[in-house]
Amino acid sequence: MHGAYRWMAAVTAVAVMVGCSGGGDTPDAQGRVTMQGTVHSIQASDGTQCWQFVSAKGKNYELQPAQVPSDLLVDGISATVVAKPRSSGGSFCKVGEIVDVVSVNPEPSKT
C-alpha cells in the first residue's frame, strides 16, 4: 500500500507543477492566453506609436490602443493579461501577434 501511496503522491506533485507552470502563452479551452509580461511603446518608421506586450516567456504581442484599457498603455508597466489571439486582421506595426485583451491585472509597483 505504501508504494501505491508514494506513486499517487508523485503523480499529484507532477500534476501540480505542470498546472502551476501552465497558463503562459498557451491558449485555454476558450482560446484565451493568460500571461505575465511588460508593455513597451515602440515607434514605427513613420512615427506612429505602436504598443507591444512581451510575455515573460519571450513572446511578442501587439496591443491595439482602441481595444486595450488605457491604463495598460504605459511604457514599461508590468501586468498579467488575459488575451485572445486574433485569427485574422493585418497589422501596420508588425511588432507581434495581435491580441484582444479580455482582462488586465497590473502588477504592484516595486519601490
MOTA-V467340 format. One line per field, one symbol per residue. ss: DSSP state (h for helix, s for strand, l for the rest). psi: psi as a letter, one per 30 degrees, with the letter a starting at -180 (. if undefined). A space follows every 10 residues. Layout:
# MOTA-V467340
ss: ???
psi: ???
This chain:
# MOTA-V467340
ss: lhhhhhhhhh hhhhhhhhhh hlllllllll lsssssssss ssslllllss ssssslllls sssllllllh hhlllllsss ssssslllll llllllssss ssssssllll l
psi: eeeeeeeeee eeeeeeeeee flfjgkkafg gkkklkakkk kkklfgfkkl kkkjlfggkk kkkjeffkkf ffikkfkklk kkljkkflkl keehglkklk kelkjkkkkj .
